[in-house]
Each structure stands twice: as structure tokens, then as C-alpha cells.
Amino acid sequence: METRGKVKFLPMGSILDRYLAHGFLRAFIVSLICIASLYLVVDFFDRISTFVDNGASLGTIIRYFFYKAPVSISRVIGFATLFSALFCLGMLARTQEIIAMRSSGISVQRIAFPLLIFGFLICLFSFFWNEALVPIFTHQAQTIFKTEVKNKQQQSLFGTADIWIRGEGSFINVNTDDLKLLAREAEEFTFFDLQKQISDMKSKGIDATSYEVDIQSKVAFPLISPLMILIAVPFALRRQMSGGMAMSFGVAMIIGFGYWVLSAFCISLGHNGALPPWTAAWVPNAIFALIGLFFFTAET
């Protein structure tokens, strides 16, 4: 296993792997709770005037944010992953533990390997979280906001069950279920619901470009977690990152905000038809993957 004080081969599941995984997981749980809570607080102050103007009860507000919690967690999970990796490795660098590992012959890539494994596990968790909880809870939150806060009763948009539009040599049928679905946000759909919705819209001649972008995003967005770790590792192990939490949080803010801006810009272009759906959803991931791989492989 060791030759002249150098580690020749470090098997998976070693004490070092467990030590790194434990430190990262602890930081991740705390980060996710804190950042998701902060996100909900910001959302609350953003909507407080609406709650007050419409006389929403305290119970309604609490129920609304309870059902909003899963989508809030989904939106910040990549940021929490990034901060956790920066903080975990930054603290190890500050206490000289990284130097001890490197002097034993362990490469940066091998040190980061258990964190990357966690990144992919978080990616899988995010996808199933978005499929199992987010659509149901988001739909309920929207229902509470529209019916109990805005005081708009759910009702059919038209008095008839179907709408028939005369076309050139044909008739187009649009039913009220189609119209209600069009009013729903993408986060209220599962992946398979979106597939069905896109198919139904295309069969009726309705433009489904926006939902085609959203369905690609449902697959692309969870991959932000391993990408953030890939980018965090080389930054965390540089000398200037030994400052601890403040520096880690600052770098996490810059990187996370950069990804968010790029992603929002590309998704907007995709919704407007300026970019193909696949390109709009995957370009941010591709750019950050190339940046991460460049810096990650450059570390020796």
C-alpha cells in the first residue's frame, strides 16, 4: 500500500474517503437548510405586500410557504453543493491537512473523488426530488396563492367543454383541460407529464417550444451539483481559499450567480425561440463543465 512514505494506491472507501465524505455531508446539510431558509425569507418579503393587500391569514401564508419549500430546496441545492465543497476543502487547506495528503503522494483528483461521487448522488436525488415532490407541492402552493391569497376561484375559462376553431379545410379542437395546462408552470409538471403535454400540444398545432426547453432543463439542471464540485476543487485548494468560510461564501456567490445568470439568459432565449431547446438547456452546463475540467486537470 505504501512505498517510502508515499501512498501507492488508495482504495475506495478508505478512512480518508470517509473523513472527506463526512465533512462534506455535514457542511452540505447545514448549507442546504440555511440557504433554502434564506431563499424562503427573501420570497416572503417579495410577496409580503400581496399578502397584506389581500388580507391573507397567517395560516394561509404558512401553508403557502410549506408547499413552496420543496421547489426552494430544488433551486438552491446546486449552490449548497458548491459552498459545501469550497468550505470543506478550504478548511482542510487551512489546517494543513491537504498538504499532508499531497505530501503522502495523494493527487488532488483522488482527494476530490469522494466529493464528486457525492455530487452525482445529489444529482440523482435532485432529479427524483423534482419528480416526486416538487410538482405536487408547487401546484398546491400555486392553488393556495391564486384561490386564498388572490381570491380567484378556480373555474372553467369557457362555458363549454370544447372549443372548435375552423381552419382551412379542417377544424381544430381545443378543450379546457388544454387551456388549464397551458396556465401551469413547468415546475408543476413531472418529466413524463411534460412529454405528454408536448405531444398533445403538437398534435393540436400548438407551439410547444417553451415546454421543450423546460423538459430539457429538467434533465440538465440536476447536473449542476457535480459540476459545482468540479469547479470548487481547484478554487478551494488555492492559497487564497485558506481564509475559511467568508472566502468560500464569496467565491460560491460569484460562481453560483454566474451560472444562474447564464442559465436564465439561455433559457429565456430558448423560450423565445432564439435558441434550440436542447442548446438553451445544456449550454450553461457545457461551458461550466469545460471550465471545471480545465482547472481540475491542471491541478497536480
C-alpha positions as CSV (number, residue, x, y, z in Angstrom):
1,M,0.0,0.0,0.0
2,E,2.8,2.4,0.8
3,T,6.3,2.8,-0.5
4,R,8.8,5.1,1.3
5,G,6.1,7.1,2.9
6,K,4.2,7.6,-0.4
7,V,0.7,6.2,-1.0
8,K,0.9,3.8,-4.0
9,F,-2.8,3.1,-4.2
10,L,-5.7,4.4,-2.1
11,P,-8.7,2.1,-2.3
12,M,-12.2,3.4,-2.4
13,G,-13.9,3.6,1.0
14,S,-10.7,4.3,2.8
15,I,-10.6,6.2,6.1
16,L,-9.6,9.3,4.1
17,D,-12.7,8.9,1.9
18,R,-15.0,8.5,4.8
19,Y,-13.4,11.5,6.5
20,L,-13.8,13.7,3.5
21,A,-17.4,12.5,2.9
22,H,-18.4,13.1,6.5
23,G,-17.1,16.7,6.4
24,F,-18.7,17.4,3.1
25,L,-22.1,15.9,4.1
26,R,-22.2,17.8,7.3
27,A,-21.4,21.1,5.6
28,F,-24.0,20.3,2.8
29,I,-26.9,19.6,5.2
30,V,-26.2,22.8,7.1
31,S,-25.7,24.8,3.9
32,L,-28.9,23.5,2.3
33,I,-31.0,24.3,5.3
34,C,-29.6,27.8,5.7
35,I,-29.7,28.7,2.0
36,A,-33.2,27.3,1.4
37,S,-34.4,29.2,4.5
38,L,-32.8,32.4,3.3
39,Y,-34.5,31.9,-0.1
40,L,-37.9,31.5,1.5
41,V,-37.3,34.6,3.6
42,V,-36.5,36.6,0.5
43,D,-39.5,35.2,-1.2
44,F,-41.7,36.2,1.8
45,F,-40.5,39.8,1.7
46,D,-41.0,39.9,-2.0
47,R,-44.7,38.8,-1.6
48,I,-45.5,40.5,1.7
49,S,-47.3,43.4,0.1
50,T,-49.5,41.0,-1.8
51,F,-50.3,39.1,1.4
52,V,-51.2,42.3,3.3
53,D,-53.2,43.9,0.5
54,N,-55.3,40.8,0.1
55,G,-55.7,40.2,3.8
56,A,-54.2,36.7,3.7
57,S,-54.4,34.9,7.1
58,L,-51.3,33.7,8.9
59,G,-52.4,30.1,8.4
60,T,-52.6,30.6,4.6
61,I,-49.1,32.2,4.5
62,I,-47.6,29.4,6.5
63,R,-49.3,26.7,4.3
64,Y,-48.2,28.5,1.1
65,F,-44.5,28.6,2.2
66,F,-44.7,25.0,3.5
67,Y,-45.7,23.9,0.0
68,K,-43.2,26.2,-1.6
69,A,-40.3,24.6,0.4
70,P,-39.5,21.7,-2.0
71,V,-39.1,23.9,-5.1
72,S,-37.0,26.3,-3.0
73,I,-34.7,23.4,-2.0
74,S,-34.5,22.3,-5.6
75,R,-33.4,25.8,-6.8
76,V,-30.6,26.2,-4.2
77,I,-29.3,22.6,-4.0
78,G,-26.5,23.3,-6.5
79,F,-25.4,26.5,-4.7
80,A,-25.4,24.5,-1.4
81,T,-23.2,21.8,-3.1
82,L,-20.7,24.4,-4.3
83,F,-20.5,26.2,-0.9
84,S,-20.1,22.8,0.9
85,A,-17.2,21.7,-1.3
86,L,-15.4,25.1,-1.0
87,F,-15.9,25.2,2.7
88,C,-14.9,21.6,3.3
89,L,-11.7,21.7,1.3
90,G,-10.9,25.2,2.3
91,M,-10.9,24.3,6.0
92,L,-8.7,21.3,5.2
93,A,-6.3,23.6,3.4
94,R,-6.3,26.0,6.3
95,T,-5.4,23.3,8.8
96,Q,-2.6,22.0,6.5
97,E,-4.4,18.6,6.1
98,I,-4.4,19.0,2.3
99,I,-0.6,19.5,2.4
100,A,-0.3,16.3,4.5
101,M,-2.3,14.4,1.9
102,R,-0.4,15.7,-1.0
103,S,3.0,15.0,0.7
104,S,1.8,11.4,1.0
105,G,1.5,11.1,-2.7
106,I,-2.3,11.6,-3.0
107,S,-3.3,13.6,-6.0
108,V,-5.8,16.4,-6.0
109,Q,-8.0,14.4,-8.2
110,R,-8.0,11.5,-5.8
111,I,-8.7,13.8,-2.9
112,A,-11.7,15.2,-4.7
113,F,-13.1,11.8,-5.9
114,P,-15.4,11.1,-2.9
115,L,-16.8,14.6,-3.2
116,L,-17.5,14.0,-6.9
117,I,-19.3,10.8,-6.0
118,F,-21.4,12.7,-3.6
119,G,-22.1,15.3,-6.4
120,F,-23.5,12.6,-8.6
121,L,-25.6,11.2,-5.8
122,I,-27.0,14.6,-5.1
123,C,-27.7,14.9,-8.8
124,L,-29.8,11.7,-8.8
125,F,-31.5,12.8,-5.6
126,S,-32.4,16.2,-7.2
127,F,-33.9,14.6,-10.2
128,F,-36.2,12.2,-8.2
129,W,-36.9,15.0,-5.7
130,N,-38.1,17.2,-8.6
131,E,-40.2,14.4,-10.0
132,A,-41.8,13.1,-6.8
133,L,-42.4,16.2,-4.6
134,V,-41.8,19.4,-6.5
135,P,-44.7,19.2,-9.0
136,I,-47.3,18.2,-6.3
137,F,-46.2,20.8,-3.7
138,T,-45.7,23.6,-6.3
139,H,-49.2,23.0,-7.7
140,Q,-50.7,23.2,-4.2
141,A,-48.7,26.4,-3.4
142,Q,-50.0,28.0,-6.7
143,T,-53.5,26.9,-5.8
144,I,-53.3,28.5,-2.4
145,F,-51.8,31.7,-3.8
146,K,-54.5,32.1,-6.5
147,T,-57.6,31.0,-4.5
148,E,-56.8,32.0,-0.9
149,V,-54.4,35.0,-1.4
150,K,-55.6,36.5,-4.7
151,N,-59.1,35.3,-4.1
152,K,-59.6,33.9,-7.6
153,Q,-61.9,30.9,-7.7
154,Q,-60.9,28.1,-9.9
155,Q,-63.4,27.8,-12.7
156,S,-63.6,26.9,-16.3
157,L,-62.4,29.6,-18.7
158,F,-65.3,29.0,-21.0
159,G,-68.8,27.8,-20.6
160,T,-68.4,24.8,-23.0
161,A,-66.2,21.7,-22.6
162,D,-64.6,22.1,-26.0
163,I,-63.6,24.9,-28.3
164,W,-63.7,24.3,-32.1
165,I,-61.8,26.6,-34.4
166,R,-62.4,26.5,-38.2
167,G,-59.3,26.2,-40.2
168,E,-58.5,25.7,-43.9
169,G,-60.4,22.6,-44.8
170,S,-60.4,21.4,-41.2
171,F,-61.5,22.0,-37.6
172,I,-59.1,22.4,-34.6
173,N,-60.3,21.2,-31.3
174,V,-59.0,22.7,-28.0
175,N,-60.5,21.6,-24.7
176,T,-60.5,23.5,-21.4
177,D,-58.1,20.9,-19.9
178,D,-55.5,22.1,-22.6
179,L,-56.0,25.7,-21.5
180,K,-55.6,24.9,-17.8
181,L,-52.4,23.0,-18.5
182,L,-51.1,26.0,-20.5
183,A,-51.6,28.2,-17.4
184,R,-49.4,25.9,-15.3
185,E,-45.7,26.4,-14.6
186,A,-43.2,23.9,-15.8
187,E,-42.3,23.0,-12.2
188,E,-45.9,21.7,-11.7
189,F,-45.2,19.0,-14.3
190,T,-43.2,15.8,-13.9
191,F,-40.8,14.8,-16.7
192,F,-43.4,12.4,-18.2
193,D,-46.2,14.9,-17.8
194,L,-44.2,17.3,-19.8
195,Q,-43.6,14.7,-22.5
196,K,-47.3,14.0,-22.8
197,Q,-48.2,17.7,-22.7
198,I,-45.7,18.5,-25.5
199,S,-47.1,15.6,-27.6
200,D,-50.7,16.7,-27.1
201,M,-49.8,20.4,-27.9
202,K,-48.1,19.4,-31.1
203,S,-50.9,17.2,-32.2
204,K,-53.3,20.2,-31.8
205,G,-50.9,22.5,-33.7
206,I,-49.9,24.5,-30.6
207,D,-46.4,25.8,-30.3
208,A,-44.6,23.7,-27.6
209,T,-41.2,25.3,-27.8
210,S,-41.3,26.7,-24.2
211,Y,-42.1,23.3,-22.7
212,E,-39.5,21.6,-24.9
213,V,-36.9,23.9,-23.3
214,D,-38.3,23.1,-19.8
215,I,-38.2,19.3,-20.3
216,Q,-34.5,19.6,-21.3
217,S,-33.9,21.7,-18.3
218,K,-35.4,19.1,-16.0
219,V,-32.5,16.7,-17.0
220,A,-29.8,19.3,-17.3
221,F,-30.3,21.3,-14.1
222,P,-29.7,18.4,-11.5
223,L,-26.2,18.0,-13.1
224,I,-25.2,21.3,-11.6
225,S,-24.2,19.5,-8.4
226,P,-21.2,17.5,-9.8
227,L,-20.3,20.5,-12.0
228,M,-20.1,22.8,-9.0
229,I,-17.8,20.4,-7.2
230,L,-15.6,20.1,-10.3
231,I,-15.2,23.9,-10.3
232,A,-14.9,24.2,-6.5
233,V,-12.0,21.8,-6.1
234,P,-9.2,23.8,-7.8
235,F,-10.5,27.1,-6.3
236,A,-10.7,25.6,-2.8
237,L,-7.2,24.3,-2.8
238,R,-5.5,27.5,-3.8
239,R,-3.8,29.5,-1.1
240,Q,-6.2,32.4,-1.2
241,M,-9.0,30.0,-0.3
242,S,-7.5,29.2,3.1
243,G,-9.4,32.1,4.5
244,G,-12.3,29.8,5.5
245,M,-16.0,30.5,5.4
246,A,-16.0,34.1,4.3
247,M,-13.8,33.5,1.3
248,S,-15.7,30.3,0.4
249,F,-19.0,32.0,0.6
250,G,-17.8,34.9,-1.6
251,V,-16.4,32.6,-4.3
252,A,-19.6,30.5,-4.1
253,M,-21.7,33.6,-4.6
254,I,-19.7,34.6,-7.7
255,I,-19.7,31.2,-9.3
256,G,-23.3,30.4,-8.4
257,F,-24.6,33.8,-9.6
258,G,-22.6,33.4,-12.9
259,Y,-24.2,30.0,-13.6
260,W,-27.7,31.4,-12.7
261,V,-27.3,34.4,-15.0
262,L,-26.0,32.3,-17.9
263,S,-28.7,29.7,-17.4
264,A,-31.5,32.2,-17.1
265,F,-30.3,34.0,-20.2
266,C,-30.1,30.8,-22.3
267,I,-33.5,29.5,-21.1
268,S,-35.0,32.9,-22.0
269,L,-33.6,32.7,-25.5
270,G,-34.9,29.2,-25.7
271,H,-38.4,30.2,-24.7
272,N,-38.4,32.9,-27.3
273,G,-37.2,30.5,-30.0
274,A,-33.8,32.2,-30.5
275,L,-32.0,29.0,-29.4
276,P,-33.0,25.4,-30.0
277,P,-34.4,23.8,-26.8
278,W,-31.5,21.4,-26.3
279,T,-29.0,24.1,-26.8
280,A,-30.7,26.5,-24.4
281,A,-30.8,23.9,-21.6
282,W,-27.4,22.4,-22.0
283,V,-25.1,25.3,-23.0
284,P,-24.6,26.5,-19.4
285,N,-23.7,23.0,-18.2
286,A,-21.3,22.6,-21.2
287,I,-19.5,25.9,-20.5
288,F,-19.1,25.2,-16.8
289,A,-18.0,21.6,-17.4
290,L,-15.2,22.8,-19.7
291,I,-14.1,25.4,-17.2
292,G,-14.2,22.9,-14.4
293,L,-12.3,20.2,-16.3
294,F,-9.6,22.7,-17.4
295,F,-8.9,23.9,-13.8
296,F,-9.4,20.4,-12.3
297,T,-7.0,18.6,-14.6
298,A,-4.5,21.5,-14.3
299,E,-4.1,20.8,-10.6
300,T,-1.2,18.4,-9.8
